C-alpha cells in the first residue's frame, strides 16, 4: 500500500535533510500525487505501491526498481513480468528484490533461479543477529518467544514452508 511505500520515502527524506551537500542535489520533494523526490539532474525517486497488480506503476519508465517485501505481494509474477519489467525495458533498467521470506512461494523460486544463474542476479541472505542496527536484547527475547519456524524465517532469514498454508507450495 501507499503507507508501506511512504516508510521508504520518509527514511530517504530523513537521510537527505540537514546534510548540505545532499540537499543541494535535491530540486524538490513532493507528496502528491505520489511521494517523490526530484533531483537537480532531473532524476526522480518515486515511492510507489504495487497494490492492484501494479496499477500505480503504469505510465512511467524507470531506470531502477527496488521491489521491497516482494514475498508478501499477492500477484508477484504478474507485477514483475507484466508491469515492472515493461517499465524498465525502455531504459534497460534493473530490478532488485528485497524481502523477508514468507514460505516457499514465487520469491523463493526466483531466488533459487538467480542462485543457479549468477549471471542473471545476486542473492544474499542474512541472519538478524548479524545486523548491528537491530537490538540484540530484542532479538534474544524473540528467540525465546517465537515459534521455531518463525525464528528460522524472521530472525535467520530462511525460506520455510508456511505453516498457515493448507497445501504446500510444491503441490
N, C-alpha and C positions, 0 to 999 in steps of 0.2 A: 504494500500500500504506500501511498504518499508519505504517511507517517514514518514508515521504515526508511524510505529514501531520504527523508529530512534528517535522520540521525547522521548519515554520512555527510550530507551537505553542511550541517551545523558544525560538525567536527572540522571540516575543511575550512570553513569561515573562521573558526577559532584559531586554527593554525596560521592563518593569514593576518588576522587582526593584531595590531600593535607591533608588527615587525616591518619597519620602514621599507626595507628592500623588497620584501614580498608584496606589501601594499602598493608599492609603485608599479608592480606588474598588473594590478587589477584596475580595469576601467570602470566596472560597475558590478554590483551584487543585486540581484532581483529575486523577489519571492513569487512573482506571478508571470505568466500563467503557471509555470512550474519553477521551483528554485533553480537558479543558475548563476554562475559567475562568468562575466565577460572579461577576458584578459586584454591587455593593451595590444597584443599581436592578433586580436580578433578570435583567438581560440575561446571556446565556450565549454565550461564544466557544468553538465546537467546532472541533476539528481532526479531520476525518473523511476516510475514503478512499472513492473511487468504485469500488473493487475490486468484482468480482462484479456488474457492471452497476448500481452504486449501491445495493446492498442495505443497506449500513450507514447510509444516509441516510434510509431509510424510517422512518415512525413519528414524525417530527419535523417541525415547521414552522420556517421561517427567514425573517428579515427581509432578510438579505443573504447572498450566497454568492459567494466568490471561487473559481472553478474554476481551480486552478493546474495548469500543464502539460497543458492540455486537448488539445494536439496529439498527445500521447502516449497518450491514452485509447483503448482498443481499441473501445469502443462509445459514442462521444461523443453521437451523435444520440439514442440511446435514453436514456442517462443524463440528458441535458439535458431532452428533451421529455417523457419518461415518469416521471422521478424528480424532478429538481431543480425544474423549473417547477411541478410539483404541490405541492412543499414550500413554494414561495414564494407560491402562489395565495392562501392564507388571509389572508396579511398584506400582499398587494400588494407583495411583496418584489422585490429587484433582484439580478441576477447580473452578475459581471464575469468575463471570460475572460482569463487570463494565461498566456502560453506562449512558448517558443522555437518558431519554425516547424519543422515536420517534414514536408516535402513539401507537395504541393497537395491536402490532404485536407479533411475536414469543417471543421476550424478555418479553413483558407484560405477555403473557401466562405462560412463565417459572417462572416469579416472583410470579404469582398467585399460580402456582403449589407448589413452595417452601414455600410460606406462609401457605398453607394448609397442608403441610407435613414438619414441622420444623425439624424433624429428618433427612431429606434429605439435608437441607441447611438453610441458614440465609439470610434474606432480610432486607436491610437497605435503607431508602430513606432520603433525606435531602434537606433543603432549602439553596440556595446560600447565603442568608442573614445571616445565622448562621456560615458561614465559615470565620474565622478571616484573612485568607490569600487572600481573594478577596476584592478589594477596595469597600467600602460601597458607596463612591461617584459614582463610575461607576455603581453599582447596582441601585442606585437611578435614575440615568439618564436612564438606560434601562427600569426601571419600568414605566417611562413616555413615552418612545419612542417605545417600543414593543407592539404588539397586546396583548390583554388579554390571548389568547391561548398560545402565545409564552412565556409570563411571567409565566403562570402556568407550562409549560413544562420546559423551560430553567432556570428559576430562582427558582421556587418552587419544581422542580423535580418530577412533577406529570405526569402520563400517561394520555394523552388526545387523542381524535380522531384526526387523521391527517387531517387538513383542505385541503390539496392538494390531498387527496385520493378520487378517483372517487367513489369507492364502499367501504363502511365501512368494517373494518376487520371482524366483526362478520358475514357478509354475504359471 
